Amino acid sequence: MMQKELTKNKKLIIMLKGGLGNQLFAYSCAKRLALKCKAELVIDDTSGFINDKMYKRTYQLKHFNIPHRVANNNEKLIPFSRLRRKLIKIINIFLPYSSKFYIEQEFISYDDRIIKKKIYGTSYIEGYWQSENYFFDIIEEIRSDLKIISSIDKENELLANKIKNTNSV
């Protein structure tokens, strides 16, 4: 989507978390919503990983051809992000779904409310959104975004050559 097509001052900020699969599903859902609402898609690539002490996961979508902008500190709700996020979530409890500006996934199963959501100003979404139903109508665009762009480092290049030139299975 070209920048000109976006409606001024409409942003959808997705807080990514979890492993690569979770990040891919969340991105795909957010991309679909941003396209539908003609909003700029902004990726928070750090907030969802700060407290991941056990698995030490990090943002993995940098290896793909994903057109996006990384959230700045203000969009990541820094400083006091934990407190600010908690306050925003409390405020959103009292709003009808259509008026919420912070959408946190409530159900593991498919929830079509997010697909019908409209974006006004700056909105946040958080969750895993693990269903292709969230983005099935833009699947070709998602596939295009998921082309790998990272170059192979020397160690992986040697391993790839070894696999290719031997009976590696």
N, C-alpha and C positions, 0 to 999 in steps of 0.2 A: 504494500500500500504506500502510495506516495504521500509525503508530508502535506501537500496542498489539499488532499482529500479529507484530512482530519479536521474535526470541528475544533475551533480554538478553545483552549483551556479545558478540554476534556482529557483526563488521564485515567488509565487503569493501571494500578500498581499491584503486581503479583509478587507475594513473598514466597520464594521457592524454598523448599526444604526436602529432606529425605535423600534417597539415592537417585541414580540417573533415571530410572523408570518413573518414579514419583515426579521428578522435575519435568520430564517430558509430558506426562499427562497434565500437570498443572499449567505448563506453558501453553499447551494446545488448547485447553479450555479458555485460558485468558486471551489467547490470540483470537479465538472465535468471538468472544464477547467484545473485545476491542474493535474488531472489524465491523461487527454488527452495529455497534454504537458510534462508529467513526471517532474513536478515542485513541490517543497515543498509548501504546503499550510500553510500560516501564517495568523493568525487572529489578527487584530487590534481591541482590545476589549474596547478601551476607546475613541479614537478620535471622533467617530460618536456620542458620548453621551455628550461631554463636553458642548455643547451649547443647550442641551435639557432642558431648564429651565422650560417650561410649563408642560411637562409630567413627567420629571425626570426619563426617562427610562434608563435602564442599560443593560449591557451584560447579556443575559439569557441562552446562550448555554452551560454554565458550568454544567448544570444539566443533560446533555446528554453524551453519550459514543462517543464523537467526537474526533477522533485522529487529533491533531493539535499542533502547537506551537504558543504561544502568541508572538506578535511582541515586539521587544525591542524598546527602545526610538529612536534609529536611524531609524528603520523601520517605526516608527510612525511619522517620520520627526520632532522629538523634538530635539533641541529647535526651536522656531519660526515656529511651524507647520502650522499655518494659512498662513503665508507668503510663506513658502516653497511649500505648496500644491498649492497655487494660481499660483506661478511661473511655477511649473510643468504643471499645467493645461493650462497655456498660451502657453508654448512650444509645448504641444501636439495638440493644435489647428491647428498648421501648418504642422503636420505630417499626412500622410495617415493612415487610420485605422489600416492597417496591421503593421505599425511601431510604433504605439502609445504604450507607456509604462505606461500610466495612462488612464484607460478606465472608463469614467463616463457614466452611463446610460443616453441615449439621449431620448428614447421613452418609454412610458408606455407599449405599446404593445410589443409583442415578436420581438426581433431583433437578427436574426441568425448570425450576424457578430461576436458576442462574442464566439459562439460555434466554429467558424472557426479560431479564433485568435490563433496565436502562441506566446509562451512566450520565450523571450530572456532575460537572466539576471534577474533583479528584475522588476516585473510589479505590478501595483496596479489596483484594480477594486473597484468601488464605485457605489452603486445603490441598488434597491430593487429586480430586476430581477424576477418579480412575474408571472412566467409561468412555469408549469412543463415541457415545451418543452426544457428548459435549462438543464434539468438533467434526462429526462425520461429514457435514456438508462442505467443509473446507479441507478435506483430507489431502487433496493434491497440493495445496499450498503448504500444508504441514510437511508433507514429504519433501517438498522443495527446500523448506527451511532446515530439514534434518540432514542435508548433505554435509558430510564431514569436511572441515576446512583445515584442521590442524595438520601440520607436516609431521612426518614420522621422524622421531629422533634416531640417533645412530644405533642404540641398543635394540629398539623395536625393528629397525630396518634389517639388522643382522638376524634377528629371530624370524622375521617374515621370510627372508631368503632361505634360512635353514628349513623352515616348514615347507616352502615351495619346492625345494630341491631334494627332499627326502620323503620317505614313506612316513608321514607325520601322524597318521591315524592309528 
